[in-house]
Amino acid sequence: EEPAGEVVPPSCPPGTVPWPGEACEPFRRAEASARAFLRANMFPFDAPNAATLFDDFSASTSSGVAQATASLALSARARFGWAASVPRRLFEGYVLPYASVNEARTDWRQLLWEALTPQPWVEALPNTSSVEHVAVAVNRNLWGALGNLTGRREAIRFKSDQTPLVYDPLSTILFGYASCTGVSIAYVDALRTLGVPARLAGTPAWHGKPEAGNHNWVEVWLNATAGWRFIEAAPAGAGETFSDPCDKWFCNKAHFGGGTRVFAAAFRREEYGEGRAATHYPMAWDLDNKGVVGVDRSEYYASVCGACGGVEERF
């Protein structure tokens, strides 16, 4: 089972990081631990580029992506109350990672941090906001904010059949569109930037038949009671909520009546604590690549979506 959230230290002094049920940790020590975790659990196909991702080039001002990743992930914990409430294991597995699957490796966290943290809607979020409240606010406001980065002044939109052409967050921003995988990864990355545990989820084939299509969406850890709940990035599914599984077009008996397997992408390489051993996350665009740890969520979706009626074919 996922670790339960606990009350964080009432206040941590500058230069330290808050953890539920733990003493405030010196920032530099937490940063070193975070970088070590990223290296120890990196995707196996990233190993040839470990120097690019992880090495701190002390002779220059440059460093690998992991340096900014660790620093900003911990900065979010120190700045936002909802981020400080996330248990360490969930932080490591679903806030800290530098990627979701095999999308292009870029310094997206620094770009999103600089783009999102000054936004009035982020600054207006009370520090006591729930993770759900923050996740809803991000989904409502993110797409216009990202669209403005290029001067296009148009919100990021959904465009089908783009993966693997356009599915890393920087490509989604530059092109101004992506299909379900691309907008889902962008949403995951924005949530992680603000300290919210999030992960990519989906099916590689409806009913186990590739010709029936595939789909990806987002799971967010709301709290110890609600656990992981799912939603689509707004360009792919506007008006959806975390509270009602049936308000997603695909969550119904027609899609989960038989043969549909669902997986969530994970980062931690060891056996995953959700009641069963880890498997791999099947990427519909790269099925032979088994380098992404997966959590089998088929039983959960069969249960919650099997209770929903109706069907709307979209993909």
Phi and psi in degrees as GROMACS dihedral restraints (atoms count N, CA, C in turn):
[ dihedral_restraints ]
;  ai    aj    ak    al  type     phi  dphi    fc
    3     4     5     6     1   -69.3    20    10
    4     5     6     7     1   148.1    20    10
    6     7     8     9     1   -66.3    20    10
    7     8     9    10     1   142.7    20    10
    9    10    11    12     1   -78.0    20    10
   10    11    12    13     1   143.9    20    10
   12    13    14    15     1   -71.8    20    10
   13    14    15    16     1   144.5    20    10
   15    16    17    18     1  -126.9    20    10
   16    17    18    19     1   170.1    20    10
   18    19    20    21     1   -68.1    20    10
   19    20    21    22     1   130.4    20    10
   21    22    23    24     1   -81.2    20    10
   22    23    24    25     1   162.7    20    10
   24    25    26    27     1   -53.2    20    10
   25    26    27    28     1   138.7    20    10
   27    28    29    30     1   -56.0    20    10
   28    29    30    31     1   -33.9    20    10
   30    31    32    33     1  -160.6    20    10
   31    32    33    34     1   136.5    20    10
   33    34    35    36     1  -111.2    20    10
   34    35    36    37     1   138.3    20    10
   36    37    38    39     1   -68.3    20    10
   37    38    39    40     1   159.5    20    10
   39    40    41    42     1   -54.1    20    10
   40    41    42    43     1   144.0    20    10
   42    43    44    45     1    84.9    20    10
   43    44    45    46     1    10.3    20    10
   45    46    47    48     1  -130.9    20    10
   46    47    48    49     1   167.0    20    10
   48    49    50    51     1  -122.8    20    10
   49    50    51    52     1   132.8    20    10
   51    52    53    54     1   -84.4    20    10
   52    53    54    55     1   144.1    20    10
   54    55    56    57     1  -136.6    20    10
   55    56    57    58     1   137.6    20    10
   57    58    59    60     1   -60.8    20    10
   58    59    60    61     1   129.1    20    10
   60    61    62    63     1    72.4    20    10
   61    62    63    64     1     8.3    20    10
   63    64    65    66     1  -129.4    20    10
   64    65    66    67     1   163.4    20    10
   66    67    68    69     1   -72.5    20    10
   67    68    69    70     1   156.5    20    10
   69    70    71    72     1   -59.8    20    10
   70    71    72    73     1   135.1    20    10
   72    73    74    75     1  -106.3    20    10
   73    74    75    76     1   133.7    20    10
   75    76    77    78     1   -53.1    20    10
   76    77    78    79     1   135.8    20    10
   78    79    80    81     1   -58.4    20    10
   79    80    81    82     1   -44.9    20    10
   81    82    83    84     1   -65.2    20    10
   82    83    84    85     1   -37.0    20    10
   84    85    86    87     1   -67.6    20    10
   85    86    87    88     1   -41.9    20    10
   87    88    89    90     1   -63.4    20    10
   88    89    90    91     1   -37.9    20    10
   90    91    92    93     1   -65.2    20    10
   91    92    93    94     1   -43.9    20    10
   93    94    95    96     1   -63.7    20    10
   94    95    96    97     1   -40.6    20    10
   96    97    98    99     1   -64.6    20    10
   97    98    99   100     1   -39.9    20    10
   99   100   101   102     1   -65.4    20    10
  100   101   102   103     1   -42.8    20    10
  102   103   104   105     1   -64.2    20    10
  103   104   105   106     1   -39.7    20    10
  105   106   107   108     1   -65.0    20    10
  106   107   108   109     1   -38.9    20    10
  108   109   110   111     1   -63.8    20    10
  109   110   111   112     1   -43.6    20    10
  111   112   113   114     1   -61.3    20    10
  112   113   114   115     1   -43.1    20    10
  114   115   116   117     1   -66.9    20    10
  115   116   117   118     1   -43.3    20    10
  117   118   119   120     1   -66.4    20    10
  118   119   120   121     1   -26.1    20    10
  120   121   122   123     1  -113.8    20    10
  121   122   123   124     1    12.6    20    10
  123   124   125   126     1   -60.5    20    10
  124   125   126   127     1   152.3    20    10
  126   127   128   129     1   -58.6    20    10
  127   128   129   130     1   137.4    20    10
  129   130   131   132     1   -59.2    20    10
  130   131   132   133     1   -31.4    20    10
  132   133   134   135     1   -76.3    20    10
  133   134   135   136     1    -5.0    20    10
  135   136   137   138     1   -88.8    20    10
  136   137   138   139     1   -10.4    20    10
  138   139   140   141     1   -54.9    20    10
  139   140   141   142     1   -41.6    20    10
  141   142   143   144     1   -62.7    20    10
  142   143   144   145     1   -20.3    20    10
  144   145   146   147     1  -110.1    20    10
  145   146   147   148     1    25.8    20    10
  147   148   149   150     1   -59.3    20    10
  148   149   150   151     1   -38.1    20    10
  150   151   152   153     1   -63.2    20    10
  151   152   153   154     1   -40.6    20    10
  153   154   155   156     1   -64.7    20    10
  154   155   156   157     1   -39.7    20    10
  156   157   158   159     1   -81.1    20    10
  157   158   159   160     1   -36.5    20    10
  159   160   161   162     1  -117.2    20    10
  160   161   162   163     1   -25.8    20    10
  162   163   164   165     1   -70.1    20    10
  163   164   165   166     1   137.0    20    10
  165   166   167   168     1   -99.7    20    10
  166   167   168   169     1   108.0    20    10
  168   169   170   171     1   -81.3    20    10
  169   170   171   172     1    91.5    20    10
  171   172   173   174     1   -64.1    20    10
  172   173   174   175     1   -18.8    20    10
  174   175   176   177     1   -82.3    20    10
  175   176   177   178     1    -3.7    20    10
  177   178   179   180     1  -141.0    20    10
  178   179   180   181     1  -176.0    20    10
  180   181   182   183     1   -90.3    20    10
  181   182   183   184     1     0.9    20    10
  183   184   185   186     1   -90.1    20    10
  184   185   186   187     1   158.5    20    10
  186   187   188   189     1  -155.5    20    10
  187   188   189   190     1   168.1    20    10
  189   190   191   192     1   -72.9    20    10
  190   191   192   193     1   168.5    20    10
  192   193   194   195     1   -57.9    20    10
  193   194   195   196     1   -33.1    20    10
  195   196   197   198     1   -60.9    20    10
  196   197   198   199     1   -31.1    20    10
  198   199   200   201     1   -63.5    20    10
  199   200   201   202     1   -52.0    20    10
  201   202   203   204     1   -66.3    20    10
  202   203   204   205     1   -36.4    20    10
  204   205   206   207     1   -58.6    20    10
  205   206   207   208     1   -51.3    20    10
  207   208   209   210     1   -65.1    20    10
  208   209   210   211     1   -45.8    20    10
  210   211   212   213     1   -61.1    20    10
  211   212   213   214     1   -47.1    20    10
  213   214   215   216     1   -74.8    20    10
  214   215   216   217     1   -33.5    20    10
  216   217   218   219     1   -62.4    20    10
  217   218   219   220     1   -40.8    20    10
  219   220   221   222     1   -74.2    20    10
  220   221   222   223     1   -32.9    20    10
  222   223   224   225     1   -62.5    20    10
  223   224   225   226     1   -36.8    20    10
  225   226   227   228     1   -63.5    20    10
  226   227   228   229     1   -40.1    20    10
  228   229   230   231     1   -61.3    20    10
  229   230   231   232     1   -42.0    20    10
  231   232   233   234     1   -72.1    20    10
  232   233   234   235     1   -24.5    20    10
  234   235   236   237     1   -94.9    20    10
  235   236   237   238     1   -38.3    20    10
  237   238   239   240     1  -111.7    20    10
  238   239   240   241     1   129.5    20    10
  240   241   242   243     1   -61.1    20    10
  241   242   243   244     1   -39.5    20    10
  243   244   245   246     1   -65.4    20    10
  244   245   246   247     1   -33.0    20    10
  246   247   248   249     1   -71.9    20    10
  247   248   249   250     1   -36.5    20    10
  249   250   251   252     1   -65.7    20    10
  250   251   252   253     1   -22.8    20    10
  252   253   254   255     1   -82.9    20    10
  253   254   255   256     1    -7.5    20    10
  255   256   257   258     1   -76.3    20    10
  256   257   258   259     1   125.6    20    10
  258   259   260   261     1   -59.0    20    10
  259   260   261   262     1   153.3    20    10
  261   262   263   264     1   -56.8    20    10
  262   263   264   265     1   -45.3    20    10
  264   265   266   267     1   -62.1    20    10
  265   266   267   268     1   -40.7    20    10
  267   268   269   270     1   -68.8    20    10
  268   269   270   271     1   -37.5    20    10
  270   271   272   273     1   -58.5    20    10
  271   272   273   274     1   -49.2    20    10
  273   274   275   276     1   -62.8    20    10
  274   275   276   277     1   -42.3    20    10
  276   277   278   279     1   -81.8    20    10
  277   278   279   280     1   -28.2    20    10
  279   280   281   282     1  -137.4    20    10
  280   281   282   283     1     6.7    20    10
  282   283   284   285     1  -118.3    20    10
  283   284   285   286     1   -45.9    20    10
  285   286   287   288     1   -70.4    20    10
  286   287   288   289     1   -35.1    20    10
  288   289   290   291     1   -54.4    20    10
  289   290   291   292     1   148.0    20    10
  291   292   293   294     1   -87.6    20    10
  292   293   294   295     1    -4.2    20    10
  294   295   296   297     1  -160.6    20    10
  295   296   297   298     1   164.0    20    10
  297   298   299   300     1   -97.2    20    10
  298   299   300   301     1   -47.0    20    10
  300   301   302   303     1  -138.1    20    10
  301   302   303   304     1  -122.5    20    10
  303   304   305   306     1  -110.3    20    10
  304   305   306   307     1    26.1    20    10
  306   307   308   309     1   -63.9    20    10
  307   308   309   310     1   162.9    20    10
  309   310   311   312     1   -54.8    20    10
  310   311   312   313     1   138.5    20    10
  312   313   314   315     1   -85.2    20    10
  313   314   315   316     1   115.0    20    10
  315   316   317   318     1  -139.1    20    10
  316   317   318   319     1   169.4    20    10
  318   319   320   321     1   -87.9    20    10
  319   320   321   322     1    56.3    20    10
  321   322   323   324     1   -65.1    20    10
  322   323   324   325     1   -31.3    20    10
  324   325   326   327     1   -65.1    20    10
  325   326   327   328     1   -40.5    20    10
  327   328   329   330     1   -66.4    20    10
  328   329   330   331     1   -41.6    20    10
  330   331   332   333     1   -61.1    20    10
  331   332   333   334     1   -46.9    20    10
  333   334   335   336     1   -69.9    20    10
  334   335   336   337     1   -36.3    20    10
  336   337   338   339     1   -59.8    20    10
  337   338   339   340     1   -48.0    20    10
  339   340   341   342     1   -69.2    20    10
  340   341   342   343     1   -28.3    20    10
  342   343   344   345     1   -83.0    20    10
  343   344   345   346     1   -34.7    20    10
  345   346   347   348     1   -96.9    20    10
  346   347   348   349     1   -40.8    20    10
  348   349   350   351     1   -61.8    20    10
  349   350   351   352     1   -29.3    20    10
  351   352   353   354     1   -82.4    20    10
  352   353   354   355     1    -4.6    20    10
  354   355   356   357     1   -63.3    20    10
  355   356   357   358     1   135.5    20    10
  357   358   359   360     1   -55.3    20    10
  358   359   360   361     1   -36.4    20    10
  360   361   362   363     1   -71.1    20    10
  361   362   363   364     1   -26.7    20    10
  363   364   365   366     1   -75.5    20    10
  364   365   366   367     1   -45.3    20    10
  366   367   368   369     1   -63.2    20    10
  367   368   369   370     1   -26.4    20    10
  369   370   371   372     1   -80.3    20    10
  370   371   372   373     1   -12.0    20    10
  372   373   374   375     1   -71.0    20    10
  373   374   375   376     1   121.8    20    10
  375   376   377   378     1   -61.5    20    10
  376   377   378   379     1   147.9    20    10
  378   379   380   381     1   -64.1    20    10
  379   380   381   382     1   -19.6    20    10
  381   382   383   384     1   -88.9    20    10
  382   383   384   385     1     6.1    20    10
  384   385   386   387     1   -58.2    20    10
  385   386   387   388     1   144.6    20    10
  387   388   389   390     1   -74.5    20    10
  388   389   390   391     1   159.8    20    10
  390   391   392   393     1   -59.1    20    10
  391   392   393   394     1   -40.2    20    10
  393   394   395   396     1   -61.3    20    10
  394   395   396   397     1   -44.2    20    10
  396   397   398   399     1   -60.7    20    10
  397   398   399   400     1   -42.0    20    10
  399   400   401   402     1   -66.6    20    10
  400   401   402   403     1   -44.2    20    10
  402   403   404   405     1   -62.1    20    10
  403   404   405   406     1   -38.6    20    10
  405   406   407   408     1   -67.2    20    10
  406   407   408   409     1   -42.5    20    10
  408   409   410   411     1   -62.8    20    10
  409   410   411   412     1   -40.4    20    10
  411   412   413   414     1   -63.4    20    10
  412   413   414   415     1   -45.5    20    10
  414   415   416   417     1   -65.2    20    10
  415   416   417   418     1   -30.1    20    10
  417   418   419   420     1   -76.4    20    10
  418   419   420   421     1   -35.2    20    10
  420   421   422   423     1  -110.7    20    10
  421   422   423   424     1   -16.2    20    10
  423   424   425   426     1   -60.9    20    10
  424   425   426   427     1   -43.2    20    10
  426   427   428   429     1   -69.6    20    10
  427   428   429   430     1   -36.4    20    10
  429   430   431   432     1   -70.2    20    10
  430   431   432   433     1   -39.1    20    10
  432   433   434   435     1   -62.6    20    10
  433   434   435   436     1   -42.3    20    10
  435   436   437   438     1   -68.4    20    10
  436   437   438   439     1   -39.0    20    10
  438   439   440   441     1   -61.4    20    10
  439   440   441   442     1   -31.5    20    10
  441   442   443   444     1   -73.2    20    10
  442   443   444   445     1   -17.8    20    10
  444   445   446   447     1   -63.7    20    10
  445   446   447   448     1   -30.5    20    10
  447   448   449   450     1   -93.7    20    10
  448   449   450   451     1    -1.4    20    10
  450   451   452   453     1    80.4    20    10
  451   452   453   454     1     3.5    20    10
  453   454   455   456     1   -74.1    20    10
  454   455   456   457     1   -25.3    20    10
  456   457   458   459     1    58.7    20    10
  457   458   459   460     1    28.8    20    10
  459   460   461   462     1  -127.4    20    10
  460   461   462   463     1   138.1    20    10
  462   463   464   465     1   -64.4    20    10
  463   464   465   466     1   148.6    20    10
  465   466   467   468     1   -57.7    20    10
  466   467   468   469     1   136.0    20    10
  468   469   470   471     1  -124.1    20    10
  469   470   471   472     1   162.1    20    10
  471   472   473   474     1   -81.7    20    10
  472   473   474   475     1   135.8    20    10
  474   475   476   477     1  -141.3    20    10
  475   476   477   478     1   121.9    20    10
  477   478   479   480     1   -69.6    20    10
  478   479   480   481     1   158.4    20    10
  480   481   482   483     1    60.2    20    10
  481   482   483   484     1    45.0    20    10
  483   484   485   486     1  -103.6    20    10
  484   485   486   487     1   -19.5    20    10
  486   487   488   489     1   -82.9    20    10
  487   488   489   490     1   130.7    20    10
  489   490   491   492     1   -99.6    20    10
  490   491   492   493     1    19.9    20    10
  492   493   494   495     1   -67.9    20    10
  493   494   495   496     1   -46.9    20    10
  495   496   497   498     1  -133.7    20    10
  496   497   498   499     1   101.6    20    10
  498   499   500   501     1  -151.8    20    10
  499   500   501   502     1    -5.5    20    10
  501   502   503   504     1   -84.8    20    10
  502   503   504   505     1   155.2    20    10
  504   505   506   507     1   -62.2    20    10
  505   506   507   508     1   -36.1    20    10
  507   508   509   510     1   -68.4    20    10
  508   509   510   511     1   -38.0    20    10
  510   511   512   513     1   -65.1    20    10
  511   512   513   514     1   -40.7    20    10
  513   514   515   516     1   -59.5    20    10
  514   515   516   517     1   -42.2    20    10
  516   517   518   519     1   -65.8    20    10
  517   518   519   520     1   -46.6    20    10
  519   520   521   522     1   -67.7    20    10
  520   521   522   523     1   -41.8    20    10
  522   523   524   525     1   -77.9    20    10
  523   524   525   526     1   -27.2    20    10
  525   526   527   528     1    86.3    20    10
  526   527   528   529     1     9.5    20    10
  528   529   530   531     1  -160.3    20    10
  529   530   531   532     1   165.3    20    10
  531   532   533   534     1  -167.7    20    10
  532   533   534   535     1   166.3    20    10
  534   535   536   537     1   -90.3    20    10
  535   536   537   538     1  -166.8    20    10
  537   538   539   540     1   -56.8    20    10
  538   539   540   541     1   -39.9    20    10
  540   541   542   543     1   -66.4    20    10
  541   542   543   544     1   -45.0    20    10
  543   544   545   546     1   -65.2    20    10
  544   545   546   547     1   -46.0    20    10
  546   547   548   549     1   -70.6    20    10
  547   548   549   550     1   -30.6    20    10
  549   550   551   552     1   -65.9    20    10
  550   551   552   553     1   -45.5    20    10
  552   553   554   555     1   -63.4    20    10
  553   554   555   556     1   -40.2    20    10
  555   556   557   558     1   -62.0    20    10
  556   557   558   559     1   -40.7    20    10
  558   559   560   561     1   -66.2    20    10
  559   560   561   562     1   -45.4    20    10
  561   562   563   564     1   -55.7    20    10
  562   563   564   565     1   -47.1    20    10
  564   565   566   567     1   -66.2    20    10
  565   566   567   568     1   -38.5    20    10
  567   568   569   570     1   -64.8    20    10
  568   569   570   571     1   -42.4    20    10
  570   571   572   573     1   -63.1    20    10
  571   572   573   574     1   -45.6    20    10
  573   574   575   576     1   -62.6    20    10
  574   575   576   577     1   -37.2    20    10
  576   577   578   579     1   -58.5    20    10
  577   578   579   580     1   -36.0    20    10
  579   580   581   582     1   -94.4    20    10
  580   581   582   583     1    12.9    20    10
  582   583   584   585     1    87.7    20    10
  583   584   585   586     1    14.2    20    10
  585   586   587   588     1   -97.6    20    10
  586   587   588   589     1   128.3    20    10
  588   589   590   591     1   -69.0    20    10
  589   590   591   592     1   123.8    20    10
  591   592   593   594     1  -148.6    20    10
  592   593   594   595     1   155.0    20    10
  594   595   596   597     1  -152.4    20    10
  595   596   597   598     1   154.4    20    10
  597   598   599   600     1   -76.4    20    10
  598   599   600   601     1   138.1    20    10
  600   601   602   603     1  -138.1    20    10
  601   602   603   604     1   158.5    20    10
  603   604   605   606     1   166.6    20    10
  604   605   606   607     1  -177.9    20    10
  606   607   608   609     1  -119.1    20    10
  607   608   609   610     1   137.1    20    10
  609   610   611   612     1   -77.8    20    10
  610   611   612   613     1   -14.5    20    10
  612   613   614   615     1  -167.5    20    10
  613   614   615   616     1   119.4    20    10
  615   616   617   618     1   -60.2    20    10
  616   617   618   619     1   131.2    20    10
  618   619   620   621     1    59.2    20    10
  619   620   621   622     1    20.8    20    10
  621   622   623   624     1    72.6    20    10
  622   623   624   625     1    13.4    20    10
  624   625   626   627     1  -114.3    20    10
  625   626   627   628     1   108.8    20    10
  627   628   629   630     1   -54.0    20    10
  628   629   630   631     1   -33.2    20    10
  630   631   632   633     1   -68.4    20    10
  631   632   633   634     1   -15.5    20    10
  633   634   635   636     1   -84.0    20    10
  634   635   636   637     1    -6.3    20    10
  636   637   638   639     1    94.5    20    10
  637   638   639   640     1   173.8    20    10
  639   640   641   642     1  -135.7    20    10
  640   641   642   643     1   173.8    20    10
  642   643   644   645     1  -161.1    20    10
  643   644   645   646     1   148.1    20    10
  645   646   647   648     1  -129.1    20    10
  646   647   648   649     1   149.6    20    10
  648   649   650   651     1  -148.4    20    10
  649   650   651   652     1  -162.2    20    10
  651   652   653   654     1  -127.5    20    10
  652   653   654   655     1   137.9    20    10
  654   655   656   657     1  -111.2    20    10
  655   656   657   658     1   139.2    20    10
  657   658   659   660     1  -127.2    20    10
  658   659   660   661     1   133.5    20    10
  660   661   662   663     1   -82.1    20    10
  661   662   663   664     1   111.9    20    10
  663   664   665   666     1   -85.0    20    10
  664   665   666   667     1   -46.3    20    10
  666   667   668   669     1  -173.7    20    10
  667   668   669   670     1   178.4    20    10
  669   670   671   672     1   -65.9    20    10
  670   671   672   673     1   -27.4    20    10
  672   673   674   675     1   -81.0    20    10
  673   674   675   676     1   -49.9    20    10
  675   676   677   678     1   -77.6    20    10
  676   677   678   679     1   -30.3    20    10
  678   679   680   681     1    66.3    20    10
  679   680   681   682     1  -142.7    20    10
  681   682   683   684     1   -84.7    20    10
  682   683   684   685     1   125.5    20    10
  684   685   686   687     1  -122.6    20    10
  685   686   687   688     1   159.7    20    10
  687   688   689   690     1  -122.9    20    10
  688   689   690   691     1   156.1    20    10
  690   691   692   693     1  -163.1    20    10
  691   692   693   694     1   158.2    20    10
  693   694   695   696     1   -94.6    20    10
  694   695   696   697     1   152.1    20    10
  696   697   698   699     1   -58.9    20    10
  697   698   699   700     1   139.1    20    10
  699   700   701   702     1   -53.5    20    10
  700   701   702   703     1   -37.8    20    10
  702   703   704   705     1   -60.3    20    10
  703   704   705   706     1   -24.7    20    10
  705   706   707   708     1   -97.0    20    10
  706   707   708   709     1   -18.9    20    10
  708   709   710   711     1  -160.7    20    10
  709   710   711   712     1    71.2    20    10
  711   712   713   714     1   -65.6    20    10
  712   713   714   715     1   147.8    20    10
  714   715   716   717     1    84.0    20    10
  715   716   717   718     1     5.0    20    10
  717   718   719   720     1   -82.4    20    10
  718   719   720   721     1   159.7    20    10
  720   721   722   723     1  -128.7    20    10
  721   722   723   724     1   166.5    20    10
  723   724   725   726     1   -82.4    20    10
  724   725   726   727     1   -22.2    20    10
  726   727   728   729     1   -82.2    20    10
  727   728   729   730     1   -23.7    20    10
  729   730   731   732     1  -121.3    20    10
  730   731   732   733     1   101.5    20    10
  732   733   734   735     1   -58.5    20    10
  733   734   735   736     1   -31.4    20    10
  735   736   737   738     1   -75.2    20    10
  736   737   738   739     1    -5.4    20    10
  738   739   740   741     1   -87.2    20    10
  739   740   741   742     1     6.4    20    10
  741   742   743   744     1   -94.3    20    10
  742   743   744   745     1   137.6    20    10
  744   745   746   747     1   -59.8    20    10
  745   746   747   748     1   -27.5    20    10
  747   748   749   750     1   -96.7    20    10
  748   749   750   751     1    -8.0    20    10
  750   751   752   753     1   -88.9    20    10
  751   752   753   754     1    87.1    20    10
  753   754   755   756     1  -161.7    20    10
  754   755   756   757     1   170.6    20    10
  756   757   758   759     1   -62.8    20    10
  757   758   759   760     1   -31.6    20    10
  759   760   761   762     1   -62.2    20    10
  760   761   762   763     1   -33.2    20    10
  762   763   764   765     1   -92.0    20    10
  763   764   765   766     1   -25.3    20    10
  765   766   767   768     1  -118.8    20    10
  766   767   768   769     1    19.1    20    10
  768   769   770   771     1   -73.3    20    10
  769   770   771   772     1   -19.1    20    10
  771   772   773   774     1   178.7    20    10
  772   773   774   775     1   124.3    20    10
  774   775   776   777     1    89.7    20    10
  775   776   777   778     1    -9.8    20    10
  777   778   779   780     1   -81.9    20    10
  778   779   780   781     1   123.3    20    10
  780   781   782   783     1  -106.0    20    10
  781   782   783   784     1   140.8    20    10
  783   784   785   786     1  -126.5    20    10
  784   785   786   787     1   138.4    20    10
  786   787   788   789     1  -134.2    20    10
  787   788   789   790     1   150.5    20    10
  789   790   791   792     1  -112.4    20    10
  790   791   792   793     1   139.7    20    10
  792   793   794   795     1   -80.6    20    10
  793   794   795   796     1   131.9    20    10
  795   796   797   798     1  -120.5    20    10
  796   797   798   799     1   172.4    20    10
  798   799   800   801     1  -119.3    20    10
  799   800   801   802     1   -39.8    20    10
  801   802   803   804     1   -61.4    20    10
  802   803   804   805     1   129.5    20    10
  804   805   806   807     1   -79.9    20    10
  805   806   807   808     1   -23.1    20    10
  807   808   809   810     1   -75.7    20    10
  808   809   810   811     1   173.5    20    10
  810   811   812   813     1   -55.0    20    10
  811   812   813   814     1   135.3    20    10
  813   814   815   816     1   -94.6    20    10
  814   815   816   817     1   136.6    20    10
  816   817   818   819     1   -85.9    20    10
  817   818   819   820     1    60.5    20    10
  819   820   821   822     1  -122.0    20    10
  820   821   822   823     1    33.9    20    10
  822   823   824   825     1    90.1    20    10
  823   824   825   826     1    -2.5    20    10
  825   826   827   828     1  -155.5    20    10
  826   827   828   829     1   161.2    20    10
  828   829   830   831     1   -67.2    20    10
  829   830   831   832     1   153.4    20    10
  831   832   833   834     1   -66.9    20    10
  832   833   834   835     1   150.0    20    10
  834   835   836   837     1  -122.1    20    10
  835   836   837   838     1  -162.9    20    10
  837   838   839   840     1  -108.8    20    10
  838   839   840   841     1   157.7    20    10
  840   841   842   843     1   -90.9    20    10
  841   842   843   844     1   111.6    20    10
  843   844   845   846     1   -76.9    20    10
  844   845   846   847     1   117.1    20    10
  846   847   848   849     1   -89.4    20    10
  847   848   849   850     1   117.0    20    10
  849   850   851   852     1   -58.8    20    10
  850   851   852   853     1   -26.2    20    10
  852   853   854   855     1   -90.5    20    10
  853   854   855   856     1    -5.1    20    10
  855   856   857   858     1  -154.8    20    10
  856   857   858   859     1    62.2    20    10
  858   859   860   861     1   -65.8    20    10
  859   860   861   862     1   -24.6    20    10
  861   862   863   864     1   -77.4    20    10
  862   863   864   865     1   -12.5    20    10
  864   865   866   867     1   -86.7    20    10
  865   866   867   868     1   110.9    20    10
  867   868   869   870     1  -108.3    20    10
  868   869   870   871     1    26.5    20    10
  870   871   872   873     1   -86.4    20    10
  871   872   873   874     1    -1.9    20    10
  873   874   875   876     1  -105.2    20    10
  874   875   876   877     1   121.5    20    10
  876   877   878   879     1   -63.6    20    10
  877   878   879   880     1   140.2    20    10
  879   880   881   882     1  -127.4    20    10
  880   881   882   883     1   154.5    20    10
  882   883   884   885     1  -114.0    20    10
  883   884   885   886     1   122.9    20    10
  885   886   887   888     1   -74.6    20    10
  886   887   888   889     1   113.9    20    10
  888   889   890   891     1  -111.3    20    10
  889   890   891   892     1    14.1    20    10
  891   892   893   894     1   -58.5    20    10
  892   893   894   895     1   -44.6    20    10
  894   895   896   897     1   -63.1    20    10
  895   896   897   898     1   -42.1    20    10
  897   898   899   900     1   -60.5    20    10
  898   899   900   901     1   -48.9    20    10
  900   901   902   903     1   -70.2    20    10
  901   902   903   904     1   -35.6    20    10
  903   904   905   906     1   -60.7    20    10
  904   905   906   907     1   -35.9    20    10
  906   907   908   909     1   -72.9    20    10
  907   908   909   910     1   -54.2    20    10
  909   910   911   912     1   -73.6    20    10
  910   911   912   913     1   -37.9    20    10
  912   913   914   915     1   -82.6    20    10
  913   914   915   916     1   -24.3    20    10
  915   916   917   918     1   -66.0    20    10
  916   917   918   919     1   -18.8    20    10
  918   919   920   921     1   -88.9    20    10
  919   920   921   922     1    -2.4    20    10
  921   922   923   924     1   -99.3    20    10
  922   923   924   925     1   142.7    20    10
  924   925   926   927     1  -102.8    20    10
  925   926   927   928     1   174.9    20    10
  927   928   929   930     1    81.0    20    10
  928   929   930   931     1   164.1    20    10
  930   931   932   933     1  -154.7    20    10
  931   932   933   934     1   138.9    20    10
  933   934   935   936     1  -132.8    20    10
  934   935   936   937     1   111.7    20    10
  936   937   938   939     1   -79.1    20    10
  937   938   939   940     1   125.9    20    10
  939   940   941   942     1  -129.1    20    10
  940   941   942   943     1   -33.0    20    10
